[in-house]
Structure formats: C-alpha cells, structure tokens
Amino acid sequence: MSEVTALPLMVFFGAMSFLLVRSRDVRWWQAATIFLFGIYAALTPVVWTVTGIVQWLIDRFTS
C-alpha cells in the first residue's frame, strides 16, 4: 500500500476514533478501529502486516 492510499485510511480511522471516543461506549469493533488508527499513525514495522491483512479483507469483500 502506498502513501497515497495510507493517508486517506489514516484520516478515516482518525475521524472514526475521535467519534468513538466521544461516545464513551467502545465495543470490540470500535476498539479495532482505534487500534488500526494507532498502527497507521505510528508507522511501526507492524504496519506492513496490518496493511496486508486490511488489503486482503478489502479484496475479499469487494470481489
């Protein structure tokens, strides 16, 4: 995944994280969204594994 696609995902996950934290009621899927935002924002070495998983999920659901 290139920076061109990573930046919109980071913005999306950031906005979702902000809205979820404001609601003060975080479920497991909401926690996963906040986790993904943290991975994309931090750009740790784990990001390539998570990116591969997210890309695989996107490919499965859009095909």
C-alpha positions as CSV (number, residue, x, y, z in Angstrom):
1,M,0.0,0.0,0.0
2,S,1.4,3.4,-1.0
3,E,1.3,6.6,0.9
4,V,-1.4,7.8,-1.5
5,T,-3.8,5.1,0.0
6,A,-2.4,5.1,3.5
7,L,-3.1,8.7,4.2
8,P,-6.8,8.6,3.5
9,L,-7.1,5.4,5.6
10,M,-5.3,7.2,8.5
11,V,-7.6,10.2,8.2
12,F,-10.7,7.9,8.1
13,F,-9.5,5.8,11.1
14,G,-8.6,9.1,13.0
15,A,-12.1,10.5,12.4
16,M,-13.8,7.3,13.4
17,S,-11.6,7.1,16.6
18,F,-12.5,10.7,17.5
19,L,-16.2,10.0,17.1
20,L,-16.0,6.7,19.0
21,V,-14.1,8.2,22.0
22,R,-16.6,11.0,22.2
23,S,-19.4,8.4,22.5
24,R,-17.7,6.9,25.6
25,D,-19.1,3.5,24.8
26,V,-16.4,1.5,22.9
27,R,-17.2,-2.0,21.7
28,W,-14.7,-4.5,20.3
29,W,-15.0,-3.4,16.6
30,Q,-14.6,0.2,17.7
31,A,-11.5,-0.7,19.7
32,A,-10.2,-2.4,16.5
33,T,-10.8,0.9,14.6
34,I,-8.8,2.8,17.2
35,F,-6.1,0.1,17.1
36,L,-5.8,0.5,13.3
37,F,-5.6,4.2,13.6
38,G,-2.7,3.8,16.0
39,I,-0.9,1.5,13.7
40,Y,-1.3,3.7,10.7
41,A,-0.4,6.8,12.7
42,A,2.7,5.4,14.3
43,L,4.0,3.7,11.2
44,T,5.6,0.9,13.2
45,P,7.1,-2.1,11.4
46,V,3.9,-4.0,12.2
47,V,2.0,-1.6,9.8
48,W,3.0,-3.7,6.8
49,T,1.4,-6.9,8.3
50,V,-1.7,-5.0,9.3
51,T,-1.8,-3.3,5.9
52,G,-1.6,-6.7,4.2
53,I,-4.5,-8.0,6.3
54,V,-6.6,-4.9,5.7
55,Q,-5.9,-5.1,1.9
56,W,-6.8,-8.8,1.9
57,L,-10.1,-8.1,3.7
58,I,-10.9,-5.2,1.2
59,D,-10.1,-7.5,-1.7
60,R,-12.3,-10.3,-0.3
61,F,-15.3,-8.0,0.3
62,T,-15.0,-6.1,-3.0
63,S,-14.6,-9.0,-5.3
